[in-house]
């Protein structure tokens, strides 16, 4: 069973437009990784650079090669197999999951945002996406 994406809890403050593969389906709320060149893609690997949260559905057969991503918002996002504390910075940990961010990954652009509450493994928690302070 696929993990559902982020649940947006407030009006987004910032959007970015990225390229994406035309034959790929993306669901609204999916956490997207940033790959070269200027392309958003579904995340499947621990600590990928963060592009944003998909603000719209993209059908695999629609021929579109662009996607709009939300980069500054409060959202509920599911933790992976690691717990976190309020204030922890988080990074992607596979498809639509996050874990506490390591210093090395923080410096490489992997930070999704800041945990606004303490959470246990596999729990959905409130995250300030795109914010580190």
ZADRENZA-445237 format. One record per residue: x negated, y, z negated of N, C-alpha, C in turn. Coordinates in nm, 3 decimals, always signed. Atoms other than C-alpha are relative to their C-alpha. Layout:
<pts>
{nxx: X | nyy: Y | nzz: Z | caxx: X | cayy: Y | cazz: Z | cxx: X | cyy: Y | czz: Z}
...
</pts>
This chain:
<pts>
{nxx: -0.083 | nyy: -0.117 | nzz: +0.000 | caxx: +0.000 | cayy: +0.000 | cazz: +0.000 | cxx: -0.087 | cyy: +0.124 | czz: +0.000}
{nxx: +0.078 | nyy: -0.122 | nzz: -0.009 | caxx: -0.139 | cayy: +0.339 | cazz: +0.097 | cxx: +0.036 | cyy: +0.094 | czz: -0.114}
{nxx: -0.021 | nyy: -0.100 | nzz: +0.104 | caxx: -0.182 | cayy: +0.605 | cazz: -0.168 | cxx: +0.056 | cyy: +0.125 | czz: +0.066}
{nxx: -0.056 | nyy: -0.122 | nzz: -0.058 | caxx: +0.040 | cayy: +0.905 | cazz: -0.100 | cxx: -0.093 | cyy: +0.117 | czz: -0.027}
{nxx: +0.087 | nyy: -0.116 | nzz: +0.011 | caxx: -0.131 | cayy: +1.239 | cazz: -0.055 | cxx: +0.038 | cyy: +0.092 | czz: -0.114}
{nxx: -0.023 | nyy: -0.099 | nzz: +0.104 | caxx: -0.128 | cayy: +1.549 | cazz: -0.272 | cxx: +0.143 | cyy: +0.053 | czz: +0.005}
{nxx: -0.130 | nyy: -0.066 | nzz: +0.011 | caxx: +0.197 | cayy: +1.702 | cazz: -0.394 | cxx: -0.028 | cyy: +0.147 | czz: -0.027}
{nxx: +0.025 | nyy: -0.144 | nzz: +0.013 | caxx: +0.180 | cayy: +2.080 | cazz: -0.341 | cxx: +0.099 | cyy: +0.057 | czz: -0.101}
{nxx: -0.084 | nyy: -0.051 | nzz: +0.108 | caxx: +0.311 | cayy: +2.263 | cazz: -0.650 | cxx: +0.024 | cyy: +0.150 | czz: +0.005}
{nxx: -0.019 | nyy: -0.145 | nzz: -0.012 | caxx: +0.283 | cayy: +2.630 | cazz: -0.549 | cxx: -0.027 | cyy: +0.041 | czz: +0.144}
{nxx: +0.027 | nyy: -0.048 | nzz: -0.136 | caxx: +0.263 | cayy: +2.841 | cazz: -0.235 | cxx: -0.150 | cyy: +0.007 | czz: +0.023}
{nxx: +0.144 | nyy: -0.002 | nzz: -0.029 | caxx: -0.078 | cayy: +2.791 | cazz: -0.072 | cxx: -0.052 | cyy: +0.143 | czz: +0.019}
{nxx: +0.064 | nyy: -0.131 | nzz: -0.011 | caxx: -0.315 | cayy: +3.088 | cazz: -0.088 | cxx: -0.089 | cyy: +0.012 | czz: +0.123}
{nxx: +0.095 | nyy: -0.006 | nzz: -0.111 | caxx: -0.548 | cayy: +2.994 | cazz: +0.197 | cxx: +0.011 | cyy: -0.124 | czz: +0.088}
{nxx: -0.004 | nyy: +0.110 | nzz: -0.098 | caxx: -0.540 | cayy: +2.782 | cazz: +0.513 | cxx: -0.122 | cyy: +0.011 | czz: +0.090}
{nxx: +0.105 | nyy: +0.003 | nzz: -0.102 | caxx: -0.809 | cayy: +2.677 | cazz: +0.760 | cxx: +0.045 | cyy: -0.095 | czz: +0.109}
{nxx: -0.035 | nyy: +0.084 | nzz: -0.115 | caxx: -0.765 | cayy: +2.530 | cazz: +1.106 | cxx: -0.125 | cyy: -0.076 | czz: +0.042}
{nxx: +0.112 | nyy: +0.086 | nzz: -0.042 | caxx: -0.989 | cayy: +2.238 | cazz: +1.209 | cxx: +0.040 | cyy: -0.080 | czz: +0.123}
{nxx: -0.023 | nyy: +0.096 | nzz: -0.107 | caxx: -1.025 | cayy: +2.012 | cazz: +1.508 | cxx: +0.031 | cyy: -0.134 | czz: -0.065}
{nxx: -0.023 | nyy: +0.137 | nzz: +0.046 | caxx: -0.905 | cayy: +1.653 | cazz: +1.473 | cxx: +0.013 | cyy: -0.089 | czz: +0.123}
{nxx: -0.013 | nyy: +0.094 | nzz: -0.111 | caxx: -0.896 | cayy: +1.341 | cazz: +1.687 | cxx: +0.145 | cyy: -0.009 | czz: +0.044}
{nxx: -0.137 | nyy: -0.001 | nzz: -0.052 | caxx: -0.591 | cayy: +1.330 | cazz: +1.913 | cxx: +0.075 | cyy: -0.130 | czz: -0.028}
{nxx: -0.067 | nyy: +0.128 | nzz: +0.019 | caxx: -0.515 | cayy: +0.960 | cazz: +1.856 | cxx: +0.015 | cyy: -0.043 | czz: -0.145}
{nxx: -0.004 | nyy: +0.032 | nzz: +0.142 | caxx: -0.507 | cayy: +0.979 | cazz: +1.476 | cxx: +0.125 | cyy: +0.059 | czz: -0.065}
{nxx: -0.116 | nyy: -0.050 | nzz: +0.076 | caxx: -0.198 | cayy: +1.008 | cazz: +1.254 | cxx: -0.049 | cyy: +0.055 | czz: -0.134}
{nxx: +0.033 | nyy: -0.063 | nzz: +0.128 | caxx: -0.230 | cayy: +1.244 | cazz: +0.955 | cxx: +0.133 | cyy: +0.040 | czz: -0.063}
{nxx: -0.123 | nyy: -0.035 | nzz: +0.071 | caxx: +0.042 | cayy: +1.286 | cazz: +0.693 | cxx: -0.019 | cyy: +0.128 | czz: -0.080}
{nxx: +0.003 | nyy: -0.120 | nzz: +0.083 | caxx: +0.127 | cayy: +1.612 | cazz: +0.520 | cxx: -0.039 | cyy: -0.042 | czz: -0.141}
{nxx: +0.047 | nyy: +0.031 | nzz: +0.134 | caxx: -0.055 | cayy: +1.610 | cazz: +0.187 | cxx: -0.126 | cyy: -0.084 | czz: -0.004}
{nxx: +0.123 | nyy: +0.080 | nzz: -0.002 | caxx: -0.346 | cayy: +1.388 | cazz: +0.298 | cxx: -0.121 | cyy: +0.087 | czz: -0.033}
{nxx: +0.128 | nyy: -0.065 | nzz: +0.024 | caxx: -0.688 | cayy: +1.484 | cazz: +0.161 | cxx: -0.089 | cyy: -0.028 | czz: +0.120}
{nxx: +0.079 | nyy: +0.016 | nzz: -0.122 | caxx: -0.913 | cayy: +1.544 | cazz: +0.461 | cxx: -0.147 | cyy: +0.033 | czz: -0.023}
{nxx: +0.144 | nyy: -0.020 | nzz: +0.007 | caxx: -1.290 | cayy: +1.519 | cazz: +0.494 | cxx: -0.043 | cyy: +0.088 | czz: +0.117}
{nxx: +0.058 | nyy: -0.085 | nzz: -0.104 | caxx: -1.498 | cayy: +1.766 | cazz: +0.694 | cxx: -0.117 | cyy: -0.073 | czz: +0.062}
{nxx: +0.109 | nyy: +0.065 | nzz: -0.073 | caxx: -1.715 | cayy: +1.604 | cazz: +0.961 | cxx: -0.043 | cyy: +0.091 | czz: +0.114}
{nxx: +0.057 | nyy: -0.085 | nzz: -0.104 | caxx: -1.931 | cayy: +1.757 | cazz: +1.231 | cxx: +0.055 | cyy: -0.043 | czz: +0.136}
{nxx: +0.003 | nyy: -0.145 | nzz: +0.012 | caxx: -1.843 | cayy: +1.950 | cazz: +1.443 | cxx: +0.139 | cyy: +0.056 | czz: -0.037}
{nxx: -0.122 | nyy: -0.071 | nzz: +0.042 | caxx: -1.570 | cayy: +2.148 | cazz: +1.253 | cxx: +0.125 | cyy: -0.086 | czz: +0.015}
{nxx: -0.109 | nyy: +0.096 | nzz: -0.019 | caxx: -1.344 | cayy: +1.841 | cazz: +1.241 | cxx: +0.049 | cyy: -0.054 | czz: -0.134}
{nxx: -0.061 | nyy: +0.059 | nzz: +0.119 | caxx: -1.102 | cayy: +1.723 | cazz: +0.972 | cxx: +0.040 | cyy: -0.144 | czz: +0.032}
{nxx: -0.027 | nyy: +0.142 | nzz: -0.019 | caxx: -1.061 | cayy: +1.349 | cazz: +0.927 | cxx: +0.047 | cyy: -0.059 | czz: -0.132}
{nxx: -0.042 | nyy: +0.067 | nzz: +0.122 | caxx: -0.896 | cayy: +1.115 | cazz: +0.680 | cxx: -0.120 | cyy: -0.046 | czz: -0.081}
{nxx: +0.112 | nyy: +0.038 | nzz: +0.087 | caxx: -1.120 | cayy: +1.043 | cazz: +0.382 | cxx: +0.008 | cyy: -0.147 | czz: -0.035}
{nxx: +0.005 | nyy: +0.140 | nzz: +0.041 | caxx: -1.231 | cayy: +0.688 | cazz: +0.312 | cxx: -0.126 | cyy: -0.033 | czz: -0.078}
{nxx: +0.131 | nyy: +0.023 | nzz: +0.062 | caxx: -1.575 | cayy: +0.732 | cazz: +0.153 | cxx: -0.015 | cyy: +0.091 | czz: -0.121}
{nxx: +0.027 | nyy: -0.078 | nzz: +0.120 | caxx: -1.681 | cayy: +0.853 | cazz: -0.191 | cxx: -0.086 | cyy: +0.122 | czz: +0.033}
{nxx: +0.081 | nyy: -0.120 | nzz: -0.005 | caxx: -1.802 | cayy: +1.213 | cazz: -0.196 | cxx: -0.018 | cyy: +0.068 | czz: +0.134}
{nxx: +0.010 | nyy: -0.070 | nzz: -0.128 | caxx: -1.739 | cayy: +1.330 | cazz: +0.160 | cxx: +0.025 | cyy: +0.149 | czz: -0.021}
{nxx: -0.028 | nyy: -0.144 | nzz: +0.005 | caxx: -1.737 | cayy: +1.706 | cazz: +0.225 | cxx: +0.150 | cyy: +0.020 | czz: +0.016}
{nxx: -0.145 | nyy: -0.020 | nzz: +0.004 | caxx: -1.385 | cayy: +1.839 | cazz: +0.160 | cxx: +0.042 | cyy: +0.107 | czz: +0.099}
{nxx: -0.054 | nyy: -0.097 | nzz: -0.097 | caxx: -1.192 | cayy: +2.010 | cazz: +0.443 | cxx: +0.124 | cyy: +0.069 | czz: -0.055}
{nxx: -0.124 | nyy: -0.056 | nzz: +0.054 | caxx: -0.858 | cayy: +2.061 | cazz: +0.265 | cxx: +0.109 | cyy: -0.105 | czz: -0.002}
{nxx: -0.117 | nyy: +0.086 | nzz: +0.004 | caxx: -0.510 | cayy: +1.916 | cazz: +0.230 | cxx: +0.083 | cyy: +0.028 | czz: +0.125}
{nxx: -0.081 | nyy: -0.017 | nzz: -0.122 | caxx: -0.311 | cayy: +1.857 | cazz: +0.550 | cxx: +0.131 | cyy: +0.070 | czz: -0.034}
{nxx: -0.123 | nyy: -0.076 | nzz: +0.028 | caxx: -0.028 | cayy: +2.113 | cazz: +0.557 | cxx: +0.116 | cyy: -0.044 | czz: +0.088}
{nxx: -0.103 | nyy: +0.044 | nzz: -0.093 | caxx: +0.167 | cayy: +1.925 | cazz: +0.825 | cxx: -0.025 | cyy: -0.144 | czz: +0.040}
{nxx: +0.017 | nyy: +0.134 | nzz: -0.056 | caxx: +0.227 | cayy: +1.583 | cazz: +0.975 | cxx: -0.057 | cyy: +0.014 | czz: +0.141}
{nxx: +0.052 | nyy: +0.006 | nzz: -0.137 | caxx: +0.029 | cayy: +1.498 | cazz: +1.288 | cxx: +0.018 | cyy: -0.143 | czz: +0.049}
{nxx: -0.028 | nyy: +0.130 | nzz: -0.058 | caxx: +0.152 | cayy: +1.210 | cazz: +1.501 | cxx: -0.116 | cyy: -0.044 | czz: +0.087}
{nxx: +0.113 | nyy: +0.052 | nzz: -0.077 | caxx: -0.110 | cayy: +0.985 | cazz: +1.664 | cxx: +0.020 | cyy: +0.018 | czz: +0.151}
{nxx: -0.025 | nyy: -0.008 | nzz: -0.144 | caxx: +0.060 | cayy: +1.020 | cazz: +2.004 | cxx: +0.039 | cyy: +0.141 | czz: +0.046}
{nxx: -0.046 | nyy: -0.135 | nzz: -0.038 | caxx: +0.127 | cayy: +1.396 | cazz: +2.004 | cxx: -0.100 | cyy: +0.077 | czz: +0.087}
{nxx: +0.100 | nyy: -0.066 | nzz: -0.084 | caxx: -0.193 | cayy: +1.488 | cazz: +2.192 | cxx: -0.068 | cyy: +0.119 | czz: -0.065}
{nxx: +0.057 | nyy: -0.115 | nzz: +0.071 | caxx: -0.278 | cayy: +1.756 | cazz: +1.936 | cxx: -0.144 | cyy: -0.029 | czz: -0.044}
{nxx: +0.139 | nyy: +0.013 | nzz: +0.045 | caxx: -0.646 | cayy: +1.814 | cazz: +1.854 | cxx: -0.034 | cyy: +0.104 | czz: -0.106}
{nxx: +0.021 | nyy: -0.097 | nzz: +0.106 | caxx: -0.598 | cayy: +2.068 | cazz: +1.573 | cxx: +0.090 | cyy: -0.034 | czz: -0.118}
{nxx: -0.079 | nyy: +0.021 | nzz: +0.122 | caxx: -0.475 | cayy: +2.047 | cazz: +1.214 | cxx: -0.023 | cyy: +0.118 | czz: -0.094}
{nxx: +0.009 | nyy: -0.107 | nzz: +0.097 | caxx: -0.400 | cayy: +2.314 | cazz: +0.954 | cxx: -0.020 | cyy: -0.063 | czz: -0.138}
{nxx: +0.030 | nyy: +0.052 | nzz: +0.133 | caxx: -0.549 | cayy: +2.249 | cazz: +0.608 | cxx: +0.016 | cyy: +0.108 | czz: -0.105}
{nxx: -0.011 | nyy: -0.089 | nzz: +0.115 | caxx: -0.464 | cayy: +2.409 | cazz: +0.275 | cxx: -0.129 | cyy: -0.013 | czz: -0.080}
{nxx: +0.128 | nyy: +0.004 | nzz: +0.070 | caxx: -0.782 | cayy: +2.506 | cazz: +0.093 | cxx: +0.002 | cyy: +0.070 | czz: -0.136}
{nxx: -0.010 | nyy: -0.066 | nzz: +0.130 | caxx: -0.657 | cayy: +2.698 | cazz: -0.215 | cxx: +0.144 | cyy: -0.011 | czz: -0.049}
{nxx: -0.136 | nyy: +0.026 | nzz: +0.047 | caxx: -0.352 | cayy: +2.569 | cazz: -0.405 | cxx: -0.006 | cyy: -0.083 | czz: -0.129}
{nxx: -0.015 | nyy: +0.092 | nzz: +0.113 | caxx: -0.235 | cayy: +2.391 | cazz: -0.721 | cxx: +0.078 | cyy: -0.121 | czz: +0.052}
{nxx: -0.064 | nyy: +0.122 | nzz: -0.051 | caxx: -0.146 | cayy: +2.027 | cazz: -0.643 | cxx: -0.019 | cyy: -0.115 | czz: -0.097}
{nxx: +0.018 | nyy: +0.126 | nzz: +0.073 | caxx: -0.094 | cayy: +1.689 | cazz: -0.808 | cxx: -0.071 | cyy: -0.097 | czz: +0.094}
{nxx: +0.081 | nyy: +0.092 | nzz: -0.079 | caxx: -0.358 | cayy: +1.444 | cazz: -0.684 | cxx: -0.034 | cyy: -0.121 | czz: -0.088}
{nxx: +0.024 | nyy: +0.122 | nzz: +0.076 | caxx: -0.420 | cayy: +1.083 | cazz: -0.788 | cxx: -0.148 | cyy: -0.026 | czz: -0.022}
{nxx: +0.136 | nyy: +0.044 | nzz: +0.034 | caxx: -0.737 | cayy: +0.979 | cazz: -0.970 | cxx: -0.022 | cyy: -0.141 | czz: +0.053}
{nxx: +0.038 | nyy: +0.136 | nzz: -0.037 | caxx: -0.922 | cayy: +0.668 | cazz: -0.859 | cxx: -0.023 | cyy: -0.079 | czz: -0.128}
{nxx: +0.025 | nyy: +0.089 | nzz: +0.114 | caxx: -1.070 | cayy: +0.414 | cazz: -1.102 | cxx: -0.071 | cyy: +0.068 | czz: -0.116}
{nxx: +0.067 | nyy: -0.073 | nzz: +0.108 | caxx: -1.233 | cayy: +0.685 | cazz: -1.319 | cxx: +0.095 | cyy: +0.101 | czz: -0.062}
{nxx: -0.076 | nyy: -0.102 | nzz: +0.071 | caxx: -1.071 | cayy: +0.902 | cazz: -1.584 | cxx: -0.072 | cyy: +0.134 | czz: +0.015}
{nxx: +0.064 | nyy: -0.132 | nzz: +0.000 | caxx: -1.138 | cayy: +1.277 | cazz: -1.604 | cxx: +0.048 | cyy: +0.081 | czz: -0.117}
{nxx: -0.035 | nyy: -0.093 | nzz: +0.106 | caxx: -1.129 | cayy: +1.555 | cazz: -1.859 | cxx: +0.044 | cyy: +0.131 | czz: +0.060}
{nxx: -0.039 | nyy: -0.132 | nzz: -0.046 | caxx: -0.964 | cayy: +1.893 | cazz: -1.825 | cxx: -0.126 | cyy: +0.082 | czz: +0.027}
{nxx: +0.116 | nyy: -0.081 | nzz: -0.039 | caxx: -1.207 | cayy: +2.125 | cazz: -1.647 | cxx: -0.101 | cyy: -0.071 | czz: +0.087}
{nxx: +0.093 | nyy: +0.072 | nzz: -0.088 | caxx: -1.393 | cayy: +1.848 | cazz: -1.461 | cxx: +0.018 | cyy: +0.043 | czz: +0.144}
{nxx: -0.007 | nyy: -0.021 | nzz: -0.144 | caxx: -1.478 | cayy: +1.921 | cazz: -1.100 | cxx: +0.018 | cyy: -0.137 | czz: +0.064}
{nxx: -0.037 | nyy: +0.128 | nzz: -0.060 | caxx: -1.342 | cayy: +1.649 | cazz: -0.870 | cxx: -0.044 | cyy: -0.008 | czz: +0.146}
{nxx: +0.034 | nyy: +0.024 | nzz: -0.141 | caxx: -1.449 | cayy: +1.494 | cazz: -0.538 | cxx: +0.086 | cyy: -0.114 | czz: +0.052}
{nxx: -0.078 | nyy: +0.108 | nzz: -0.061 | caxx: -1.279 | cayy: +1.260 | cazz: -0.293 | cxx: -0.065 | cyy: -0.135 | czz: -0.029}
{nxx: +0.048 | nyy: +0.134 | nzz: +0.030 | caxx: -1.306 | cayy: +0.889 | cazz: -0.366 | cxx: +0.078 | cyy: -0.102 | czz: +0.083}
{nxx: -0.079 | nyy: +0.086 | nzz: -0.087 | caxx: -1.141 | cayy: +0.727 | cazz: -0.068 | cxx: +0.127 | cyy: +0.071 | czz: +0.041}
{nxx: -0.121 | nyy: -0.059 | nzz: -0.057 | caxx: -0.803 | cayy: +0.784 | cazz: +0.092 | cxx: +0.092 | cyy: +0.056 | czz: -0.108}
{nxx: -0.090 | nyy: -0.074 | nzz: +0.089 | caxx: -0.612 | cayy: +1.047 | cazz: -0.111 | cxx: -0.026 | cyy: -0.023 | czz: -0.148}
{nxx: +0.039 | nyy: +0.020 | nzz: +0.139 | caxx: -0.800 | cayy: +0.974 | cazz: -0.435 | cxx: -0.116 | cyy: +0.093 | czz: -0.036}
{nxx: +0.111 | nyy: -0.082 | nzz: +0.048 | caxx: -1.037 | cayy: +1.182 | cazz: -0.650 | cxx: -0.061 | cyy: -0.062 | czz: -0.126}
{nxx: +0.074 | nyy: +0.039 | nzz: +0.121 | caxx: -1.297 | cayy: +1.118 | cazz: -0.923 | cxx: -0.084 | cyy: +0.120 | czz: -0.042}
{nxx: +0.089 | nyy: -0.109 | nzz: +0.039 | caxx: -1.522 | cayy: +1.347 | cazz: -1.129 | cxx: -0.120 | cyy: +0.011 | czz: +0.095}
{nxx: +0.106 | nyy: -0.031 | nzz: -0.097 | caxx: -1.784 | cayy: +1.512 | cazz: -0.906 | cxx: -0.139 | cyy: -0.009 | czz: -0.064}
{nxx: +0.139 | nyy: +0.000 | nzz: +0.046 | caxx: -2.157 | cayy: +1.447 | cazz: -0.944 | cxx: -0.065 | cyy: +0.132 | czz: +0.041}
{nxx: +0.069 | nyy: -0.125 | nzz: -0.033 | caxx: -2.400 | cayy: +1.740 | cazz: -0.936 | cxx: -0.048 | cyy: -0.002 | czz: +0.145}
{nxx: +0.050 | nyy: +0.008 | nzz: -0.138 | caxx: -2.554 | cayy: +1.618 | cazz: -0.609 | cxx: +0.113 | cyy: +0.020 | czz: +0.101}
{nxx: -0.112 | nyy: -0.013 | nzz: -0.093 | caxx: -2.214 | cayy: +1.592 | cazz: -0.440 | cxx: +0.061 | cyy: +0.140 | czz: -0.006}
{nxx: -0.047 | nyy: -0.137 | nzz: +0.012 | caxx: -2.107 | cayy: +1.932 | cazz: -0.575 | cxx: -0.081 | cyy: +0.092 | czz: +0.090}
{nxx: +0.088 | nyy: -0.084 | nzz: -0.081 | caxx: -2.407 | cayy: +2.088 | cazz: -0.403 | cxx: +0.013 | cyy: -0.027 | czz: +0.149}
{nxx: -0.015 | nyy: +0.033 | nzz: -0.143 | caxx: -2.320 | cayy: +1.914 | cazz: -0.074 | cxx: +0.140 | cyy: +0.030 | czz: +0.054}
{nxx: -0.131 | nyy: -0.041 | nzz: -0.050 | caxx: -1.965 | cayy: +2.056 | cazz: -0.048 | cxx: +0.111 | cyy: -0.100 | czz: -0.021}
{nxx: -0.100 | nyy: +0.105 | nzz: +0.019 | caxx: -1.775 | cayy: +1.755 | cazz: -0.179 | cxx: +0.109 | cyy: +0.037 | czz: -0.101}
{nxx: -0.095 | nyy: -0.034 | nzz: +0.106 | caxx: -1.583 | cayy: +1.938 | cazz: -0.454 | cxx: +0.138 | cyy: +0.033 | czz: +0.056}
{nxx: -0.139 | nyy: -0.023 | nzz: -0.038 | caxx: -1.204 | cayy: +1.922 | cazz: -0.408 | cxx: +0.058 | cyy: +0.113 | czz: -0.084}
{nxx: -0.052 | nyy: -0.103 | nzz: +0.090 | caxx: -1.127 | cayy: +2.140 | cazz: -0.710 | cxx: -0.023 | cyy: -0.036 | czz: -0.145}
{nxx: +0.017 | nyy: +0.012 | nzz: +0.145 | caxx: -1.092 | cayy: +2.158 | cazz: -1.087 | cxx: +0.123 | cyy: -0.066 | czz: -0.064}
{nxx: -0.108 | nyy: +0.066 | nzz: +0.072 | caxx: -0.886 | cayy: +1.926 | cazz: -1.309 | cxx: +0.062 | cyy: +0.096 | czz: -0.100}
{nxx: -0.070 | nyy: -0.087 | nzz: +0.093 | caxx: -0.622 | cayy: +2.125 | cazz: -1.496 | cxx: +0.060 | cyy: -0.077 | czz: -0.117}
{nxx: -0.044 | nyy: +0.083 | nzz: +0.112 | caxx: -0.545 | cayy: +1.835 | cazz: -1.726 | cxx: -0.087 | cyy: -0.126 | czz: -0.005}
{nxx: +0.072 | nyy: +0.126 | nzz: +0.017 | caxx: -0.708 | cayy: +1.521 | cazz: -1.866 | cxx: +0.083 | cyy: -0.111 | czz: +0.061}
{nxx: -0.074 | nyy: +0.110 | nzz: -0.062 | caxx: -0.618 | cayy: +1.204 | cazz: -1.678 | cxx: -0.071 | cyy: -0.133 | czz: -0.014}
{nxx: +0.051 | nyy: +0.137 | nzz: +0.003 | caxx: -0.661 | cayy: +0.828 | cazz: -1.702 | cxx: -0.017 | cyy: -0.052 | czz: +0.142}
{nxx: +0.018 | nyy: +0.062 | nzz: -0.131 | caxx: -0.769 | cayy: +0.606 | cazz: -1.414 | cxx: +0.135 | cyy: -0.025 | czz: +0.066}
{nxx: -0.117 | nyy: +0.022 | nzz: -0.085 | caxx: -0.505 | cayy: +0.588 | cazz: -1.135 | cxx: +0.119 | cyy: +0.092 | czz: -0.031}
{nxx: -0.107 | nyy: -0.094 | nzz: +0.034 | caxx: -0.299 | cayy: +0.874 | cazz: -1.285 | cxx: -0.002 | cyy: +0.119 | czz: +0.096}
{nxx: -0.007 | nyy: -0.125 | nzz: -0.077 | caxx: -0.175 | cayy: +1.174 | cazz: -1.082 | cxx: -0.016 | cyy: +0.115 | czz: -0.096}
{nxx: +0.026 | nyy: -0.115 | nzz: +0.087 | caxx: -0.307 | cayy: +1.497 | cazz: -1.233 | cxx: +0.009 | cyy: +0.129 | czz: +0.080}
{nxx: -0.005 | nyy: -0.132 | nzz: -0.061 | caxx: -0.274 | cayy: +1.867 | cazz: -1.164 | cxx: -0.143 | cyy: +0.049 | czz: +0.027}
{nxx: +0.134 | nyy: -0.044 | nzz: -0.043 | caxx: -0.573 | cayy: +2.008 | cazz: -0.970 | cxx: +0.010 | cyy: +0.139 | czz: +0.063}
{nxx: +0.014 | nyy: -0.130 | nzz: -0.066 | caxx: -0.671 | cayy: +2.363 | cazz: -0.878 | cxx: -0.091 | cyy: -0.024 | czz: +0.121}
{nxx: +0.074 | nyy: +0.034 | nzz: -0.121 | caxx: -0.776 | cayy: +2.278 | cazz: -0.521 | cxx: -0.074 | cyy: +0.123 | czz: +0.052}
{nxx: +0.081 | nyy: -0.109 | nzz: -0.054 | caxx: -1.059 | cayy: +2.492 | cazz: -0.383 | cxx: -0.056 | cyy: +0.094 | czz: -0.105}
{nxx: +0.045 | nyy: -0.089 | nzz: +0.107 | caxx: -1.139 | cayy: +2.643 | cazz: -0.721 | cxx: -0.097 | cyy: -0.076 | czz: -0.091}
{nxx: +0.096 | nyy: +0.062 | nzz: +0.091 | caxx: -1.438 | cayy: +2.571 | cazz: -0.942 | cxx: -0.016 | cyy: +0.079 | czz: -0.130}
{nxx: +0.004 | nyy: -0.073 | nzz: +0.126 | caxx: -1.389 | cayy: +2.838 | cazz: -1.210 | cxx: +0.141 | cyy: +0.028 | czz: -0.048}
</pts>
